[in-house]
Amino acid sequence: MTTRISTAGMHNNALTTMLAQQTALSKTQNEIALGRRVNTPADDPVASVHIMELQRSLQETEQYETNSSMATNRLNMEETALTSVGTLLQRVQELALQANNATVDASSRSMIATEMKARISELQDIANQKDANNEYLFAGFSTKTQPFSQTGATTSYFGDQNSRQLQVGPTQKVADSHSGYEVFMDVPQGNGTFVVGAATANTGDAAIGVGSVTNLAQWVPDDYTITFDDAAGHYQVFDSGAPPTAVASGTYTAGGSIAFNGVKVDLTGMPANGDSFTVSRSRSEDLFTTLNNLVATISSSPTTTAQKAQFNVSMGKALQQLDQSSDHLLSVRAQVGARLSTLENAATAREDQKVQLQTMTSELRDLDYAEAVTRMNQQLLGLQAAQQSYSRISQLSLFDYLR
């Protein structure tokens, strides 16, 4: 059997082979230029799928980094704001102690009250602080709404009680701030268990102290009233029932204390017949109310014995509430610190994951330069040999043998 190869077919086969070799060489050169073995899905379909999955994970990690950066910036700004509030409260406590000194006259107290009013305005400015994105720090979800506004001696909160959660990891979220309600409005009253008070109609010179808890297990949260029914110091303690029930009774002696239901309150002076005092369960009191009440107390001018006793009770409550506010503020700052620590730990974990993802992507996609250069040289030599062979074969003709 004889096989015939036409001249056109020979040329076509030779050219097709050289073009294929040129394509392979060009692909290798392109791989070397880009440093990648897989540049299109056709290069390695299985590896391409894995690379796309790894790239998606890397993109998610980058978004987590962006969220983490936003949360860190806001929390750092919140920490700065809370530090300023702490400094402000420290100054107010100093002024309150100064005003509580019996040697301070009415004129001096008036000047102290004036400075305290300025501190209240400063506190509101801090509470309405914005971040770098022009969003309010302490407005909860309502970041575009000014959270605090003052009308007369009353400051109202217009934000909400939520905190934005930013995802900083596949299963991890961190709140980027505290709501203004948490920071400024939800401060426990008194010692956190109960708060004392004195009736404004009292005529005696007795003043009630802030009190203490002697046995928390015996405390029954309620609003109690201590009523004195004679000048000899006989008293009864009533709950808030309807009708009220007496839960304790006794006779008070000057400088003594009254104890019931696991709590104890100290009195100074002697109450008159009909005087009463309250021991109420602790609720919440906002910082602005605390400072405004303190200003009102300092601005008063007690002259009678009963008024001076009422002043002492109010100042004692105010100083205790300032201590409670400072403790509350420290608790919030501790939460901010914990969140910042969480963000730092999450950042470390993300960096480790990012390195691992990049390494896995590199193993699948990046080029082995030594192998690629060797392959390129082989392809180049093969192409050159094919070109030289074709050059010689293309010059052959039957007429060369018919001479």
C-alpha positions as CSV (number, residue, x, y, z in Angstrom):
1,M,0.0,0.0,0.0
2,T,1.4,3.4,-1.0
3,T,0.8,6.5,1.1
4,R,0.9,9.8,-0.8
5,I,1.6,13.1,0.9
6,S,0.8,16.1,-1.0
7,T,3.0,19.1,-0.9
8,A,0.2,21.3,0.5
9,G,-0.6,18.7,3.2
10,M,3.1,18.5,4.2
11,H,3.3,22.3,4.5
12,N,0.0,22.5,6.4
13,N,1.1,19.8,8.9
14,A,4.5,21.5,9.5
15,L,2.9,24.9,10.0
16,T,0.2,23.4,12.4
17,T,3.0,21.7,14.4
18,M,5.0,24.9,14.7
19,L,2.0,27.0,15.6
20,A,1.2,24.5,18.4
21,Q,4.7,24.7,19.6
22,Q,4.6,28.5,19.5
23,T,1.4,28.5,21.5
24,A,2.8,26.2,24.1
25,L,6.0,28.4,24.3
26,S,3.9,31.6,24.6
27,K,1.8,30.0,27.4
28,T,5.0,29.1,29.3
29,Q,6.5,32.6,28.8
30,N,3.2,34.1,30.0
31,E,3.3,31.9,33.1
32,I,6.8,33.0,33.8
33,A,5.9,36.7,33.4
34,L,2.9,36.4,35.7
35,G,4.5,34.0,38.1
36,R,1.4,31.8,38.0
37,R,0.8,28.3,36.9
38,V,-3.0,28.7,36.8
39,N,-4.2,31.8,35.0
40,T,-7.5,30.6,33.6
41,P,-9.8,27.7,34.6
42,A,-8.7,25.8,31.6
43,D,-5.2,25.6,33.0
44,D,-6.3,23.4,35.9
45,P,-10.1,23.2,36.5
46,V,-9.8,21.4,39.8
47,A,-7.2,23.8,41.2
48,S,-9.2,26.8,39.8
49,V,-12.2,25.8,41.9
50,H,-10.1,25.6,45.1
51,I,-8.4,28.9,44.3
52,M,-11.7,30.6,43.9
53,E,-12.9,29.2,47.3
54,L,-9.7,30.4,48.9
55,Q,-10.0,33.9,47.3
56,R,-13.5,34.1,48.6
57,S,-12.3,33.3,52.1
58,L,-9.6,35.9,51.8
59,Q,-12.1,38.6,50.7
60,E,-14.2,37.7,53.7
61,T,-11.2,38.1,56.0
62,E,-10.5,41.5,54.5
63,Q,-14.1,42.5,55.2
64,Y,-13.7,41.3,58.8
65,E,-10.5,43.5,59.0
66,T,-12.5,46.5,57.8
67,N,-15.3,45.9,60.4
68,S,-12.7,45.3,63.1
69,S,-11.0,48.6,62.2
70,M,-14.3,50.5,62.4
71,A,-15.2,48.9,65.8
72,T,-11.7,49.6,67.2
73,N,-11.9,53.3,66.1
74,R,-15.3,53.8,67.7
75,L,-14.4,52.0,70.9
76,N,-11.2,54.0,71.2
77,M,-13.2,57.2,70.8
78,E,-15.7,55.9,73.4
79,E,-12.9,55.2,75.8
80,T,-11.6,58.7,75.4
81,A,-15.1,60.1,76.0
82,L,-15.6,58.0,79.1
83,T,-12.2,59.1,80.4
84,S,-13.4,62.7,80.1
85,V,-16.6,61.9,81.9
86,G,-14.6,60.3,84.7
87,T,-12.5,63.4,85.0
88,L,-15.6,65.5,85.1
89,L,-17.2,63.5,87.8
90,Q,-14.0,63.7,89.9
91,R,-14.2,67.5,89.7
92,V,-17.9,67.5,90.6
93,Q,-17.1,65.3,93.7
94,E,-14.5,67.8,94.7
95,L,-16.9,70.6,94.4
96,A,-19.7,68.7,96.2
97,L,-17.3,68.0,99.2
98,Q,-16.3,71.6,99.2
99,A,-20.0,72.7,99.2
100,N,-20.8,70.3,102.0
101,N,-18.4,72.0,104.3
102,A,-20.2,73.9,107.0
103,T,-17.7,76.8,106.8
104,V,-18.7,77.6,103.2
105,D,-21.1,80.5,102.9
106,A,-24.1,80.9,100.6
107,S,-22.1,83.1,98.1
108,S,-19.4,80.5,97.8
109,R,-22.0,77.8,97.3
110,S,-23.6,79.9,94.6
111,M,-20.3,80.0,92.7
112,I,-19.9,76.3,93.1
113,A,-23.4,75.7,91.7
114,T,-22.5,77.9,88.7
115,E,-19.4,75.8,87.9
116,M,-21.5,72.6,88.3
117,K,-24.0,73.9,85.8
118,A,-21.1,74.4,83.4
119,R,-20.1,70.8,84.1
120,I,-23.6,69.6,83.2
121,S,-23.3,71.3,79.9
122,E,-19.9,69.8,79.3
123,L,-21.3,66.3,80.2
124,Q,-24.0,66.8,77.5
125,D,-21.4,67.8,74.9
126,I,-19.5,64.6,75.6
127,A,-22.7,62.5,75.5
128,N,-23.5,64.0,72.1
129,Q,-20.0,63.4,70.7
130,K,-19.6,62.1,67.1
131,D,-17.1,59.7,65.5
132,A,-15.0,60.2,62.3
133,N,-18.1,59.2,60.2
134,N,-20.2,62.0,61.7
135,E,-22.3,59.5,63.6
136,Y,-23.2,59.9,67.3
137,L,-21.3,57.6,69.6
138,F,-24.0,57.1,72.2
139,A,-27.2,56.9,70.2
140,G,-27.4,53.2,69.8
141,F,-28.8,52.2,66.4
142,S,-30.0,55.8,65.8
143,T,-26.5,57.1,65.0
144,K,-27.9,60.1,63.0
145,T,-30.1,61.3,65.8
146,Q,-28.7,63.6,68.5
147,P,-29.1,61.4,71.6
148,F,-29.3,64.0,74.4
149,S,-31.2,67.3,74.6
150,Q,-31.8,69.6,77.6
151,T,-35.1,71.3,78.4
152,G,-34.8,73.4,81.6
153,A,-33.3,71.2,84.3
154,T,-34.3,68.0,82.5
155,T,-32.1,66.1,80.0
156,S,-33.9,63.6,77.8
157,Y,-32.5,60.7,75.8
158,F,-33.7,60.3,72.2
159,G,-31.5,57.4,71.1
160,D,-32.3,53.7,71.6
161,Q,-31.0,51.1,74.0
162,N,-29.2,48.9,71.3
163,S,-25.6,48.7,70.3
164,R,-24.4,47.9,66.7
165,Q,-22.8,44.5,66.3
166,L,-20.0,44.2,63.8
167,Q,-18.9,40.8,62.6
168,V,-15.1,40.5,63.0
169,G,-14.8,36.7,62.4
170,P,-16.8,33.9,60.9
171,T,-18.7,33.4,64.1
172,Q,-17.7,36.4,66.2
173,K,-19.4,39.8,66.6
174,V,-18.4,42.8,68.7
175,A,-20.5,45.8,69.7
176,D,-18.8,49.0,68.5
177,S,-20.1,51.2,71.4
178,H,-22.6,51.5,74.3
179,S,-25.9,53.2,74.0
180,G,-26.3,56.5,75.9
181,Y,-29.0,54.8,78.0
182,E,-26.4,52.3,79.3
183,V,-23.7,54.9,80.0
184,F,-25.6,57.9,81.3
185,M,-29.2,56.9,82.1
186,D,-29.1,53.5,83.7
187,V,-27.1,54.2,86.9
188,P,-28.3,52.3,90.0
189,Q,-29.5,54.5,92.8
190,G,-28.0,54.6,96.3
191,N,-25.8,51.7,97.2
192,G,-27.3,49.5,94.4
193,T,-29.7,47.9,96.9
194,F,-31.6,50.7,98.4
195,V,-31.7,54.5,98.6
196,V,-32.7,56.7,101.6
197,G,-34.7,59.9,101.7
198,A,-36.2,62.3,104.2
199,A,-39.7,63.8,104.1
200,T,-39.7,67.6,103.3
201,A,-42.2,68.2,106.0
202,N,-39.9,67.0,108.8
203,T,-39.5,69.4,111.7
204,G,-36.8,67.6,113.7
205,D,-33.1,67.9,113.4
206,A,-32.5,64.3,112.5
207,A,-30.7,63.4,109.3
208,I,-30.5,59.9,107.9
209,G,-27.3,58.4,106.6
210,V,-26.9,56.5,103.3
211,G,-27.1,53.2,105.2
212,S,-25.6,49.7,104.5
213,V,-26.6,46.2,103.8
214,T,-25.9,43.8,106.6
215,N,-27.5,40.6,105.2
216,L,-28.6,40.7,101.5
217,A,-30.4,37.4,101.9
218,Q,-32.9,39.0,104.3
219,W,-33.5,42.1,102.1
220,V,-37.0,42.2,100.6
221,P,-37.0,44.8,97.8
222,D,-39.8,47.3,98.5
223,D,-40.3,51.0,99.4
224,Y,-40.3,51.3,103.2
225,T,-41.2,54.3,105.4
226,I,-39.8,54.9,108.8
227,T,-42.3,56.9,110.8
228,F,-41.8,58.4,114.3
229,D,-45.0,58.7,116.2
230,D,-43.8,60.4,119.4
231,A,-41.1,62.7,120.6
232,A,-39.5,59.9,122.6
233,G,-38.1,58.2,119.4
234,H,-40.6,55.4,119.0
235,Y,-40.8,54.4,115.3
236,Q,-42.4,51.9,113.0
237,V,-41.3,50.7,109.6
238,F,-44.0,50.2,107.0
239,D,-43.9,48.6,103.6
240,S,-45.7,49.9,100.5
241,G,-48.7,47.7,100.8
242,A,-52.3,48.9,100.7
243,P,-52.8,49.2,103.6
244,P,-49.2,49.3,104.7
245,T,-47.9,46.6,107.0
246,A,-45.5,47.3,109.9
247,V,-42.4,45.2,109.4
248,A,-40.4,46.5,112.3
249,S,-40.7,48.8,115.3
250,G,-38.5,50.1,118.1
251,T,-37.2,53.1,120.0
252,Y,-34.5,55.2,118.5
253,T,-31.9,57.0,120.7
254,A,-29.9,59.9,119.4
255,G,-26.8,58.8,117.4
256,G,-28.2,55.2,117.0
257,S,-29.3,53.2,114.0
258,I,-32.4,51.4,112.8
259,A,-32.1,47.9,111.3
260,F,-34.7,45.7,109.6
261,N,-34.8,43.2,106.7
262,G,-31.0,42.9,106.5
263,V,-30.3,46.6,106.2
264,K,-29.2,49.3,108.6
265,V,-29.5,53.1,108.5
266,D,-27.8,55.5,110.9
267,L,-29.4,58.8,112.0
268,T,-27.9,61.9,113.5
269,G,-29.9,64.3,115.7
270,M,-33.4,63.6,117.0
271,P,-36.6,63.3,114.9
272,A,-39.7,65.1,115.9
273,N,-43.1,63.5,116.3
274,G,-44.5,62.8,112.8
275,D,-41.1,62.9,111.0
276,S,-40.5,60.2,108.5
277,F,-37.8,58.8,106.3
278,T,-37.8,56.4,103.4
279,V,-35.7,53.4,102.5
280,S,-36.6,52.5,98.9
281,R,-35.4,49.8,96.6
282,S,-32.7,50.9,94.2
283,R,-33.9,51.9,90.8
284,S,-32.1,53.9,88.1
285,E,-31.0,57.5,88.0
286,D,-29.4,59.3,85.1
287,L,-26.2,61.3,85.6
288,F,-27.9,64.5,84.5
289,T,-30.6,64.2,87.2
290,T,-27.9,63.5,89.8
291,L,-26.0,66.6,88.9
292,N,-29.1,68.8,88.6
293,N,-30.3,67.6,92.0
294,L,-26.9,68.4,93.4
295,V,-27.0,71.9,91.9
296,A,-30.5,72.4,93.4
297,T,-29.3,71.3,96.8
298,I,-26.2,73.5,96.8
299,S,-28.2,76.5,95.6
300,S,-30.6,76.2,98.5
301,S,-30.2,78.3,101.6
302,P,-31.1,76.2,104.6
303,T,-31.8,78.3,107.7
304,T,-33.9,76.3,110.1
305,T,-32.7,73.2,111.9
306,A,-35.0,71.0,109.8
307,Q,-33.8,72.5,106.6
308,K,-30.2,72.0,107.5
309,A,-31.0,68.3,108.3
310,Q,-32.7,68.0,104.9
311,F,-29.6,69.6,103.3
312,N,-27.3,67.0,105.0
313,V,-29.5,64.2,103.8
314,S,-29.6,65.5,100.2
315,M,-25.8,66.0,100.1
316,G,-25.2,62.6,101.5
317,K,-27.4,61.0,98.8
318,A,-25.7,63.1,96.1
319,L,-22.2,62.1,97.2
320,Q,-23.2,58.4,97.3
321,Q,-24.8,58.7,93.9
322,L,-21.6,60.3,92.5
323,D,-19.7,57.3,93.9
324,Q,-22.2,55.0,92.3
325,S,-21.9,56.8,89.0
326,S,-18.1,56.6,89.0
327,D,-18.3,52.8,89.7
328,H,-20.9,52.5,86.9
329,L,-18.6,54.3,84.6
330,L,-15.6,52.1,85.5
331,S,-17.8,49.1,84.7
332,V,-18.6,50.4,81.3
333,R,-14.9,51.2,80.6
334,A,-14.0,47.7,81.6
335,Q,-16.5,46.4,79.0
336,V,-14.9,48.7,76.4
337,G,-11.4,47.3,77.4
338,A,-12.7,43.8,77.1
339,R,-14.1,44.5,73.6
340,L,-10.8,46.0,72.5
341,S,-9.0,43.0,73.8
342,T,-11.4,40.7,71.9
343,L,-10.7,42.7,68.7
344,E,-6.9,42.3,69.2
345,N,-7.2,38.6,69.6
346,A,-9.5,38.4,66.6
347,A,-7.0,40.3,64.6
348,T,-4.2,37.9,65.5
349,A,-6.4,34.9,64.6
350,R,-7.3,36.6,61.2
351,E,-3.6,37.2,60.4
352,D,-2.8,33.5,61.0
353,Q,-5.7,32.5,58.9
354,K,-4.8,34.9,56.2
355,V,-1.2,33.6,56.0
356,Q,-2.6,30.0,55.8
357,L,-5.0,30.9,53.0
358,Q,-2.4,32.8,51.1
359,T,0.0,29.8,51.4
360,M,-2.6,27.4,50.2
361,T,-3.5,29.7,47.3
362,S,0.2,30.0,46.4
363,E,0.7,26.3,46.4
364,L,-2.2,25.8,43.9
365,R,-1.6,28.8,41.7
366,D,2.0,29.9,41.8
367,L,4.6,28.7,39.3
368,D,7.6,26.5,39.9
369,Y,10.1,28.7,38.1
370,A,12.8,26.1,37.8
371,E,10.5,23.7,36.1
372,A,8.9,26.4,33.9
373,V,12.3,27.8,32.7
374,T,13.5,24.2,31.8
375,R,10.2,23.6,30.0
376,M,10.5,26.9,28.1
377,N,14.0,26.1,27.0
378,Q,12.9,22.7,25.8
379,Q,10.0,24.2,23.9
380,L,12.2,26.9,22.4
381,L,14.8,24.3,21.2
382,G,12.0,22.2,19.8
383,L,10.5,25.2,18.0
384,Q,13.8,26.2,16.6
385,A,14.5,22.7,15.4
386,A,11.1,22.4,13.8
387,Q,11.6,25.8,12.0
388,Q,15.0,24.7,10.7
389,S,13.6,21.4,9.5
390,Y,10.7,23.0,7.8
391,S,13.0,25.5,6.2
392,R,15.0,22.7,4.6
393,I,12.1,20.5,3.7
394,S,10.2,23.3,2.1
395,Q,13.1,23.8,-0.3
396,L,13.0,20.2,-1.5
397,S,11.5,19.7,-5.0
398,L,11.2,16.7,-7.4
399,F,13.0,18.8,-10.0
400,D,16.1,18.6,-7.8
401,Y,16.3,14.9,-8.7
402,L,15.6,15.2,-12.5
403,R,18.6,17.1,-13.4
